[in-house]
Amino acid sequence: MRPVIPYVTAALLFGLGVYGVLRRRNAVLVLMSVELMLNAVNLILVTADTTARAVLPHSGQVFALFVIVLAAAEIGVGLAIVLQLYRLRATVAVDDVPLTEPPQAVDGHEPAVVNGEAGR
């Protein structure tokens, strides 16, 4: 098998994933783009494993398995963050998330102390 075709396919998939991360506003679509990039890396690892089997046998497949486990953990944490974002803001648009907003009191409790600023 010629390894050029899977490498070009993986490069296209990775480029499409980068484009999706940079241009999408929906947090779920950003997570899907990250998964696309991880799958492109898996394709590269398995292709490299089949072309260079004499150096380290099955190492690419083992690394691909670790990437799959990492992707599963990333999707679990990412979807939990997206669900919490939707509960707080009623939107999953990444552009609407304020990154510098101070913490607010929730249910009458004081906000957590951040850099010694809260509670004064």
C-alpha positions in Angstrom: 0.0 0.0 0.0 1.2 3.5 -0.8 1.4 5.5 2.4 0.9 8.8 0.6 -2.9 8.5 0.3 -3.6 8.0 4.0 -1.2 10.8 4.9 -2.9 13.2 2.5 -6.3 12.2 3.8 -5.1 12.7 7.4 -3.7 16.1 6.5 -7.0 17.1 4.9 -9.0 15.9 7.9 -6.7 17.7 10.3 -6.9 20.9 8.3 -10.7 20.6 8.2 -10.7 20.1 12.0 -8.5 23.2 12.5 -10.8 25.2 10.3 -13.8 24.1 12.3 -12.1 25.0 15.6 -11.2 28.5 14.4 -14.4 29.4 12.6 -17.2 27.7 14.5 -19.2 29.6 17.1 -21.1 26.6 18.5 -19.2 24.8 21.3 -20.6 21.4 20.2 -19.2 21.9 16.7 -15.9 22.9 18.1 -15.8 19.6 20.1 -16.6 17.7 16.9 -13.8 19.5 15.1 -11.3 18.5 17.9 -12.5 14.9 17.5 -11.9 15.2 13.7 -8.3 16.3 14.4 -7.8 13.4 16.9 -9.0 11.0 14.3 -6.6 12.4 11.7 -3.8 11.8 14.2 -5.0 8.2 14.7 -4.9 7.7 10.9 -1.3 9.0 10.8 -0.3 6.7 13.7 -1.8 3.6 12.2 -0.3 4.4 8.7 3.1 5.0 10.2 2.8 1.7 12.1 2.1 -0.2 8.9 4.9 1.4 6.9 7.6 1.1 9.7 6.6 -2.2 11.3 10.2 -3.4 11.6 11.3 -0.6 14.0 8.7 -0.9 16.7 6.0 -3.5 16.1 2.4 -2.3 16.8 3.5 0.9 18.5 1.3 3.1 16.3 -1.7 1.0 17.1 -1.0 1.3 20.8 -0.6 5.1 20.6 -3.8 5.2 18.5 -5.6 3.4 21.3 -4.3 5.9 23.8 -5.6 8.7 21.6 -9.0 7.1 21.5 -9.1 6.9 25.3 -8.0 10.6 25.5 -10.7 11.6 23.0 -13.4 9.8 25.0 -12.2 11.6 28.2 -12.1 14.9 26.3 -15.7 14.4 25.0 -16.9 13.6 28.5 -15.4 16.7 30.1 -16.2 18.9 27.1 -19.8 18.0 27.0 -20.1 18.5 30.8 -18.7 22.0 30.3 -21.0 22.7 27.4 -24.0 21.6 29.4 -23.0 23.8 32.3 -22.5 26.7 29.9 -26.0 26.1 28.5 -27.5 26.0 32.0 -25.9 29.3 33.0 -26.1 31.3 29.7 -28.9 29.6 27.7 -26.6 29.5 24.7 -23.7 27.4 23.5 -22.1 30.1 21.4 -18.4 30.4 22.2 -18.4 34.1 21.4 -20.9 34.9 24.1 -18.8 33.5 26.9 -17.2 36.3 29.0 -13.7 35.4 30.0 -13.1 38.2 32.5 -16.5 38.5 34.3 -16.1 38.5 38.1 -17.8 35.7 40.1 -21.4 36.4 41.3 -23.3 35.2 44.3 -25.4 32.1 43.6 -28.4 31.2 45.9 -27.4 33.7 48.5 -23.9 32.3 49.0 -20.7 34.3 48.8 -18.6 33.8 45.6 -15.4 31.9 45.8 -12.3 33.9 46.7 -10.3 34.6 43.5 -6.9 36.3 44.0 -8.1 37.7 47.3 -10.6 40.0 45.6 -14.0 38.4 46.3 -15.9 39.0 49.5 -14.6 42.6 50.1 
